[in-house]
Amino acid sequence: MIGIYKITSPNNRVYIGQSNNIKKRFKEYKSLNNCKGQIKLYRSFLKYGVINHTFKIIEECTVIKLNEKERHWQEHYKCVESGLNCFLTKTNEKPRIMSQEYKDKIKKTLLYKYKTKEITCHNKGKGRKFNVYDYKGNILYKNIDIENIIIKLNLSNRSVINNILKVNRFLSQKQYIIIPIKNHYFDFISNCIRLNKGLRIPVYQIFKSGEVEKCSGASKYKITKKLLNSKNLTYYSKKNKSYYTFIGLINAVQKRNFLNN
């Protein structure tokens, strides 16, 4: 059955919802599935128990009319102001309107995700300048902003948000290293590698002839552990007679800038 339903709590607060299978939706509610996002309704279920709520189908309609009908009944029962809905459904004529409680929940969730670096602000990079290096550590662009990085390196916005603006990340898939100009190159890379424990950071094999090859996935795990345990993030293999190091440190290894041996 397709249509609009009403859930009434023991204290007479109303929730209006829509579904293209109302009976299935009622069963999901009774097992507390798919309702945690509806925080007012979920809390009411926990407080009074699901069985103490009244479930009722108030109107059947076509799928196309669901949003329009849901908005009508939400406004009729004042579900956001004094009911259990977190927001009024958006229609072709009316915008979505959220309750203050729902806004506070979103704000709290976003602040937590920003704090844990799970997501970053899309505007965070505006006004900041970066230096761009290749996988060896040669500088490609100096003092460049996000917009020009996207153009020059042919990146998508998602790549920029996920890799450039997050703290201590390499744009490793495209073999670029993008560093805020206030950061010292070697300190930034060393901190990045150690903080991420070498995960998803490319490792390279450097031969005495000067040739450089990307380390295969099969041997990378063991070599990464050895690199992280070394003082200078480098490892010399007597068997292969070659050095190993992370992306961006190849030139330093070749020039012996920070090797003890």
ABEGO torsion letter per residue (X at the ends): XBEBBBBBBAAGBBBBBBBABAAAAAAAAAAGBGAAABAAAAAAAAAAEAAABBBBBABBBBAAAAAAAAAAAAAAAGAAAABABABBBBBAABBBBBBAAAAAAAAAAAAAAAAAGABBBAAAABGBBBBBBBAAGBBABBGBBAAAAAAAAGBBAAAAAAAAABBGBBBAAAGBBBBBAABBAAAAAAAAAAAAGGBGBBBBBBBAAGBBBBBBAAAAAAAAAAAAABAAGBBBBAAAGBBBBBBGAAAAAAAGAABAX
